[in-house]
Amino acid sequence: MTGRIIKATGGFYYVQCNNGITDEIISCRARGLFRLEDKSPHVGDIVDITIAPEDGGGTVSRIHTRKNELMRPPLSNLDYMALIVSAFDPAPNYLVIDKLLAILEHKEIPALIVITKPDLADATGIQAIYESAGYPVFVVNNLTRDGVDNLLREMSGKLNALCGNSGVGKSSLLNAINPKLAIAVGDTSRKLGRGRHTTRHVEIFTLDDGTQIADTPGFSSVDLLMMSEIRAHELSDCFVEFAEHAPEGCRFLDCKHVAEHGCAVRDAVNSGKISQSRYRSYCALYDEIKDVKEWERK
């Protein structure tokens, strides 16, 4: 049978298989060959499984090709990663947000921005930064549910992950989406016996219309060390709004967009076509990775 891994914990993989009538969840182990290949199944993987006739136990026998993947948390085949950002307390950390967006671009994972708590602070500034960069942005009020239906229409029928730092209102958003979903995620955290923001446990929950949402523990669960996988000359490709201006518009084809004369990206920043905030993040990240050697990436 073929299905999707919706949970992985304690060496077991829980595979949801559709038999045409009901969705059956089968507990499986992974075949030993994966360890020899230094490969392990991820939540979100489409897999083939075999069932042992003697005891009914399942084995993951094949992992289908992934369209994208994260290593920490181990999650694959995402249609969207939604970054939850609070307009107020905690204030948005633009460098962390932009670092995550760069990682997602490098991993070919589509991203969208969800801004919470617009009743406590003006969200238009944050919204303008990321809409001008080309990202879908949704402003939601978890208390009144304003904006939640628009977000759900974008997520409908897709595999989505939510990623947000502690206090940004992710649990409240889950509750606004579906109260049963928030309860399920909370129960999972309690059963693990650890704080929600200290575990790598990821689980996919399915809404009534088939939309799937994977809860991740917090920003720390999307490993920011993955930034070191990006080479300095690749970073500008991870800032999607740069593409309209570089490299063709730059004086030098190998322009780093940091201090060079005749740089179309810097001109776009000065003219307001690219936000100052995004450009500051780019320069900070470039400085962070420019001297990383190849052996350090391994």
C-alpha positions as CSV (number, residue, x, y, z in Angstrom):
1,M,0.0,0.0,0.0
2,T,1.0,3.6,-0.5
3,G,0.3,6.4,2.0
4,R,1.7,9.5,3.8
5,I,3.7,9.4,7.0
6,I,1.7,11.7,9.4
7,K,3.7,11.1,12.6
8,A,7.0,9.6,13.6
9,T,8.0,8.9,17.2
10,G,9.9,6.2,19.1
11,G,11.1,4.5,15.9
12,F,7.6,4.0,14.6
13,Y,6.1,5.7,11.5
14,Y,2.4,6.2,11.3
15,V,1.3,5.9,7.7
16,Q,-2.1,7.2,6.6
17,C,-3.4,5.0,3.7
18,N,-6.5,5.7,1.8
19,N,-8.2,2.5,0.7
20,G,-11.0,4.3,-1.2
21,I,-13.4,4.1,1.7
22,T,-11.7,5.2,4.9
23,D,-8.3,6.5,5.9
24,E,-6.4,3.8,7.7
25,I,-3.4,4.7,9.9
26,I,-0.9,1.9,10.1
27,S,2.0,1.7,12.5
28,C,5.3,0.8,10.7
29,R,9.0,0.3,11.2
30,A,11.5,1.3,8.6
31,R,13.4,-1.3,6.7
32,G,17.0,-1.6,7.9
33,L,18.4,-0.8,4.4
34,F,17.5,2.9,5.0
35,R,20.1,3.1,7.8
36,L,22.8,1.7,5.5
37,E,21.9,4.3,3.0
38,D,22.0,7.0,5.7
39,K,18.4,7.8,4.9
40,S,15.4,8.0,7.1
41,P,11.7,8.5,6.5
42,H,10.2,12.0,7.3
43,V,6.8,13.1,8.3
44,G,5.2,14.1,5.0
45,D,6.9,11.4,3.0
46,I,4.8,9.4,0.5
47,V,5.9,5.8,1.1
48,D,5.1,2.3,0.1
49,I,4.5,-0.1,2.9
50,T,4.3,-3.9,3.2
51,I,2.1,-5.7,5.8
52,A,3.4,-8.9,7.4
53,P,0.6,-11.5,7.2
54,E,1.7,-13.2,10.4
55,D,1.2,-10.2,12.7
56,G,-0.2,-7.4,10.6
57,G,2.9,-5.2,11.3
58,G,3.9,-2.7,8.7
59,T,7.2,-1.9,7.2
60,V,8.2,1.2,5.2
61,S,9.8,-0.3,2.1
62,R,10.1,2.7,-0.2
63,I,10.3,6.4,0.1
64,H,8.9,8.3,-3.0
65,T,10.9,11.2,-4.4
66,R,10.5,14.3,-2.3
67,K,9.7,17.6,-3.8
68,N,11.3,19.4,-0.8
69,E,12.5,18.5,2.7
70,L,13.7,19.9,6.0
71,M,16.1,17.9,8.2
72,R,15.2,19.5,11.5
73,P,12.3,19.0,12.0
74,P,12.3,16.0,9.6
75,L,9.5,17.2,7.3
76,S,8.9,16.8,3.6
77,N,6.7,17.6,0.6
78,L,5.3,20.8,2.0
79,D,3.1,23.0,-0.1
80,Y,3.4,25.9,2.3
81,M,5.4,26.9,5.4
82,A,3.4,29.6,7.2
83,L,5.6,31.9,9.3
84,I,3.5,33.2,12.2
85,V,4.6,36.7,13.1
86,S,3.2,38.8,15.9
87,A,2.5,42.5,15.4
88,F,3.0,43.0,19.1
89,D,4.7,41.2,22.0
90,P,6.9,39.6,20.8
91,A,7.9,42.2,18.3
92,P,9.0,40.8,15.0
93,N,12.6,39.9,14.6
94,Y,13.1,40.7,10.9
95,L,16.6,39.1,10.7
96,V,15.2,35.8,12.0
97,I,12.2,36.0,9.7
98,D,14.4,36.8,6.7
99,K,16.8,34.0,7.6
100,L,14.0,31.5,7.7
101,L,12.6,32.8,4.4
102,A,16.1,32.4,2.8
103,I,16.3,28.9,4.0
104,L,12.9,28.0,2.7
105,E,13.7,29.6,-0.7
106,H,16.9,27.5,-0.8
107,K,14.9,24.4,0.1
108,E,12.3,25.2,-2.6
109,I,9.5,25.4,0.1
110,P,6.9,28.0,-0.7
111,A,6.3,30.4,2.2
112,L,3.6,32.7,3.4
113,I,3.4,35.2,6.2
114,V,0.7,35.2,8.9
115,I,0.6,38.3,11.1
116,T,-1.3,38.0,14.4
117,K,-2.4,40.5,17.1
118,P,-3.4,43.3,14.7
119,D,-5.8,44.6,17.4
120,L,-2.8,45.4,19.6
121,A,-0.4,47.0,17.1
122,D,-0.5,48.3,13.5
123,A,0.4,45.4,11.2
124,T,0.6,47.5,8.0
125,G,4.3,48.0,8.2
126,I,5.1,44.3,8.4
127,Q,2.6,43.6,5.8
128,A,4.1,46.1,3.3
129,I,7.6,44.7,3.7
130,Y,6.7,41.2,2.8
131,E,4.0,41.9,0.2
132,S,6.5,44.1,-1.6
133,A,8.9,41.2,-1.5
134,G,6.3,39.0,-3.2
135,Y,5.1,36.8,-0.4
136,P,1.4,36.1,0.3
137,V,0.6,37.9,3.6
138,F,-2.4,37.3,5.8
139,V,-3.4,39.5,8.8
140,V,-5.5,37.5,11.2
141,N,-7.3,38.3,14.4
142,N,-7.4,35.0,16.4
143,L,-10.1,36.4,18.7
144,T,-12.6,37.6,16.1
145,R,-11.4,35.2,13.3
146,D,-11.0,38.1,10.9
147,G,-8.7,37.0,8.1
148,V,-8.7,33.3,9.1
149,D,-11.1,32.2,6.3
150,N,-8.8,33.9,3.7
151,L,-5.9,32.0,5.1
152,L,-7.7,28.8,5.0
153,R,-8.7,29.3,1.4
154,E,-5.0,29.6,0.5
155,M,-4.1,26.5,2.5
156,S,-7.1,24.5,1.3
157,G,-6.2,21.0,0.0
158,K,-2.5,21.5,0.7
159,L,0.1,20.2,3.2
160,N,0.9,23.2,5.3
161,A,3.3,23.6,8.3
162,L,3.0,26.4,10.9
163,C,6.2,27.8,12.3
164,G,6.2,30.5,15.0
165,N,8.2,31.6,18.0
166,S,6.7,31.3,21.5
167,G,4.1,33.9,22.1
168,V,3.2,34.8,18.6
169,G,-0.3,33.3,18.9
170,K,0.2,30.0,17.0
171,S,-2.0,28.0,19.4
172,S,-4.7,30.7,19.2
173,L,-4.5,30.5,15.4
174,L,-4.9,26.7,15.5
175,N,-7.9,27.2,17.8
176,A,-9.4,29.8,15.4
177,I,-8.9,27.4,12.5
178,N,-10.5,24.5,14.3
179,P,-10.8,24.1,18.1
180,K,-10.3,20.3,17.8
181,L,-7.0,20.9,16.0
182,A,-5.6,23.1,18.9
183,I,-6.7,20.5,21.4
184,A,-5.0,17.7,19.4
185,V,-1.8,19.6,19.2
186,G,-1.9,20.4,23.0
187,D,-2.6,16.8,23.9
188,T,0.4,15.7,21.8
189,S,2.7,18.0,23.7
190,R,1.4,16.9,27.1
191,K,1.8,13.2,26.2
192,L,5.4,13.8,25.2
193,G,6.0,15.2,28.7
194,R,8.0,18.1,27.4
195,G,7.4,21.7,26.5
196,R,5.9,22.3,23.1
197,H,8.9,24.5,22.2
198,T,11.6,22.0,23.1
199,T,10.6,18.9,21.1
200,R,11.2,18.0,17.5
201,H,8.1,15.9,17.4
202,V,6.0,16.8,14.3
203,E,2.6,15.5,13.5
204,I,0.2,16.2,10.6
205,F,-3.4,16.9,11.4
206,T,-6.1,16.7,8.8
207,L,-9.1,19.0,8.6
208,D,-12.6,17.9,7.5
209,D,-12.0,19.2,3.9
210,G,-8.7,17.3,3.6
211,T,-6.4,20.3,4.3
212,Q,-3.4,19.1,6.3
213,I,-1.5,21.1,8.9
214,A,1.8,20.0,10.4
215,D,2.5,21.6,13.8
216,T,6.2,22.5,14.4
217,P,7.3,23.4,18.0
218,G,8.7,26.9,17.2
219,F,11.2,28.8,15.2
220,S,14.0,26.8,16.9
221,S,12.5,23.7,15.3
222,V,13.4,24.9,11.8
223,D,17.1,24.6,12.2
224,L,18.7,28.0,11.5
225,L,22.0,26.3,11.2
226,M,20.8,25.3,7.7
227,M,21.8,28.8,6.7
228,S,25.3,27.4,6.4
229,E,24.2,25.3,3.5
230,I,23.7,28.4,1.4
231,R,26.8,29.6,-0.4
232,A,27.5,33.3,-0.5
233,H,26.9,33.5,-4.3
234,E,23.5,31.8,-3.8
235,L,22.1,34.1,-1.2
236,S,20.8,36.8,-3.5
237,D,18.7,34.1,-5.2
238,C,17.1,33.5,-1.8
239,F,15.8,37.1,-1.7
240,V,13.2,36.8,-4.3
241,E,12.6,40.5,-4.9
242,F,16.3,40.9,-6.0
243,A,15.6,38.9,-9.2
244,E,13.8,41.8,-10.9
245,H,17.0,43.9,-10.6
246,A,20.0,41.5,-10.6
247,P,22.2,40.4,-12.0
248,E,21.4,41.9,-15.4
249,G,21.0,45.4,-14.0
250,C,24.2,45.4,-12.1
251,R,27.5,46.7,-13.5
252,F,29.3,43.6,-12.6
253,L,27.9,40.1,-13.3
254,D,29.5,38.8,-10.1
255,C,28.0,41.7,-8.0
256,K,27.6,40.8,-4.4
257,H,25.1,43.6,-3.8
258,V,26.9,44.8,-0.7
259,A,29.3,47.6,-1.6
260,E,29.8,47.6,-5.3
261,H,29.2,50.7,-7.5
262,G,26.6,50.3,-10.2
263,C,24.6,47.7,-8.2
264,A,21.0,47.6,-9.3
265,V,19.9,46.0,-6.0
266,R,21.4,48.9,-4.0
267,D,19.8,51.4,-6.4
268,A,16.4,49.6,-5.9
269,V,16.9,49.9,-2.1
270,N,17.7,53.6,-2.3
271,S,14.6,54.2,-4.5
272,G,12.3,52.3,-2.2
273,K,11.7,49.4,-4.6
274,I,13.3,47.0,-2.1
275,S,12.7,47.5,1.6
276,Q,15.6,48.7,3.8
277,S,14.7,46.0,6.4
278,R,15.1,43.2,3.9
279,Y,18.3,44.6,2.5
280,R,19.8,45.0,6.0
281,S,19.0,41.3,6.6
282,Y,20.6,40.3,3.3
283,C,23.9,42.2,4.2
284,A,23.9,40.6,7.7
285,L,23.4,37.1,6.3
286,Y,26.0,37.6,3.6
287,D,28.5,38.7,6.2
288,E,27.6,35.6,8.2
289,I,28.2,33.1,5.4
290,K,30.7,34.7,3.1
291,D,33.7,33.1,4.9
292,V,32.2,29.7,5.4
293,K,34.5,27.0,3.9
294,E,33.2,24.0,2.1
295,W,34.4,21.6,4.8
296,E,32.4,23.6,7.3
297,R,29.2,22.9,5.4
298,K,29.4,19.2,5.8
